[in-house]
Amino acid sequence: MSSPRSSARLTRNRLARVGFFFIGVVMFYAPFALLVRLAGWLWPSSLAGTGISDVHTACVRMPLGWLTQPWMWPTLSDNPISWLPIVVLPGIALVAGPLFCGWMCPAGAFPEFLGRLVPDRFKFDLRTSVRIRPSRYGFFAGFLLAPFVSSSICCSFCNFTHMQNIVSLFAGDLSGFAFLSSMGMLAAAVWIVPLGILTKGGRGWCLTLCPAGAAMGLASGLGQRLPWFARVRANSDACTSCGTCVRECPMRAVEPVEEGVVIDQHLCTSCMDCVAGCPSDALRYGRP
């Protein structure tokens, strides 16, 4: 059971995450897109013909797909933002865990926090329904190979542009209503409903269909045992097996075992909800 102190810590941690998610919105999404505007100021040619508020200029899908397509490699040098999903975000995940996913990605945060309005009894748990890690990396492999057999898979960061449209609507751009009449609305429904508010944790899309998240999860998993890299870590000696961390983890990355819990670093986004909510302080974020 949670204590009043741990419940208060968890509330503060989630409020802090909400604040950082709003920062993610203004950094990446129209009509704000401050990161894209900064890139346009530093490298004017990178925004030629795209529009400075276009989220796809900073899309974390396309450059990942281009890694397996040699004919697209010259495009990487045309837009320096392309190195964000290829080098910067996986590099951060290698050193400190996928902090972007846990603290700044609005496309992942929106269904997660929306899902907290729905009681858990109406939700299913991906951890007990499917083998998450093979499913995640299987889709990632298919995403990278898709251009060789058909065409590319739609965007993961903006979730078929619907997060972009939602932000635009709130900012007064009524053209965002256009997506309501498109086939993409079906994708938005999948993202928000079965893989969002009806999935425990609200991160079903992140766990199964987000190639950017899979790339960062892979980097995090590869670096988890290196002694100078920080991760969320469990202390089995202090664990009371209360189940709070298992219940609160949005990524279903905390697994109960006989001697306490283990954390799947391929899934954990270092959101620290488990650390803040643990009443026995058996979890911490840091080096081994």
Long-range contacts (C-beta under 8 A, 24 or more apart in sequence): 1-242, 1-244, 1-279, 2-242, 2-244, 2-277, 2-279, 3-279, 5-279, 6-244, 6-276, 6-277, 6-278, 6-279, 7-277, 9-276, 9-277, 10-248, 10-273, 10-276, 10-277, 12-276, 13-271, 13-272, 13-273, 13-275, 13-276, 13-277, 14-113, 14-273, 17-102, 17-103, 17-109, 17-271, 18-109, 18-113, 20-103, 20-104, 21-103, 21-104, 21-105, 21-106, 21-109, 22-106, 23-104, 24-104, 24-105, 24-106, 24-109, 25-106, 25-167, 27-104, 28-55, 28-58, 28-106, 28-157, 29-55, 29-106, 29-158, 29-163, 29-164, 29-167, 29-168, 30-54, 30-55, 30-164, 30-167, 30-168, 30-171, 30-173, 31-168, 31-171, 31-173, 32-167, 32-171, 33-57, 33-58, 35-81, 36-81, 39-79, 39-80, 39-81, 42-80, 43-79, 43-80, 45-78, 46-78, 46-79, 46-80, 46-81, 55-157, 55-158, 55-161, 55-164, 56-155, 56-158, 56-161, 57-81, 58-84, 59-85, 59-155, 59-157, 59-158, 60-84, 60-85, 60-89, 60-156, 60-157, 60-212, 61-85, 61-152, 61-153, 61-154, 61-155, 61-156, 61-157, 61-211, 61-212, 62-152, 62-155, 64-143, 64-144, 64-211, 64-212, 64-215, 65-143, 65-144, 65-146, 65-147, 65-152, 65-153, 65-211, 67-144, 68-144, 68-145, 68-147, 68-148, 69-147, 85-212, 85-215, 89-212, 89-215, 89-216, 90-215, 90-216, 90-218, 90-219, 91-219, 92-216, 93-216, 93-217, 93-219, 93-220, 93-223, 94-219, 94-220, 94-222, 94-223, 94-229, 95-223, 95-229, 95-230, 96-229, 96-230, 96-231, 96-270, 97-220, 97-230, 97-231, 97-232, 97-265, 97-268, 97-269, 97-270, 98-213, 98-216, 98-217, 98-219, 98-220, 98-268, 98-269, 98-270, 99-269, 99-270, 100-216, 101-206, 101-213, 101-216, 101-269, 102-251, 102-269, 102-270, 102-271, 102-272, 103-269, 103-270, 103-271, 105-157, 105-206, 105-213, 106-163, 106-167, 107-156, 107-157, 107-158, 107-159, 107-163, 107-191, 107-205, 107-210, 108-203, 108-205, 108-206, 108-210, 108-213, 108-269, 110-163, 110-166, 110-192, 110-196, 111-191, 111-192, 111-195, 111-196, 111-197, 111-202, 111-203, 111-204, 111-205, 112-196, 112-201, 112-202, 112-203, 112-250, 113-202, 114-192, 114-196, 114-197, 114-202, 115-196, 115-197, 115-198, 115-199, 115-201, 115-202, 116-202, 117-197, 118-197, 118-198, 120-200, 122-198, 123-197, 123-198, 123-199, 123-200, 124-198, 124-199, 124-200, 125-199, 125-200, 125-252, 126-199, 126-200, 126-201, 126-204, 126-207, 126-208, 126-252, 127-200, 127-252, 127-255, 130-208, 132-207, 132-208, 132-252, 132-267, 133-264, 133-266, 133-267, 135-207, 135-208, 136-207, 136-208, 136-213, 136-214, 136-217, 136-266, 136-267, 137-214, 137-218, 139-208, 139-209, 139-211, 139-214, 140-211, 140-214, 140-215, 140-218, 143-211, 144-211, 153-211, 154-184, 154-187, 156-209, 156-210, 156-211, 156-212, 156-213, 157-210, 157-212, 159-187, 159-188, 159-191, 159-205, 160-184, 160-187, 160-188, 160-191, 162-187, 162-188, 162-191, 200-252, 201-249, 201-250, 201-251, 201-252, 202-250, 203-250, 203-251, 203-252, 206-251, 206-269, 207-251, 207-252, 207-267, 213-269, 217-265, 217-266, 217-267, 218-266, 220-265, 220-266, 220-268, 221-265, 221-266, 224-265, 225-288, 227-287, 227-288, 228-287, 229-287, 230-270, 230-285, 230-286, 230-287, 231-263, 231-265, 231-268, 231-270, 231-285, 231-286, 232-263, 232-268, 232-270, 232-272, 232-274, 232-275, 232-283, 232-284, 232-285, 233-263, 233-283, 233-284, 233-285, 233-286, 233-288, 234-260, 234-261, 234-262, 234-263, 234-282, 234-283, 235-260, 235-282, 235-283, 235-284, 236-260, 236-261, 236-282, 237-282, 238-280, 238-281, 238-282, 239-280, 239-282, 240-279, 240-280, 240-282, 242-279, 242-280, 244-274, 244-277, 244-278, 244-279, 245-274, 245-277, 245-278, 245-282, 245-283, 248-273, 248-274, 248-277, 249-273, 249-274
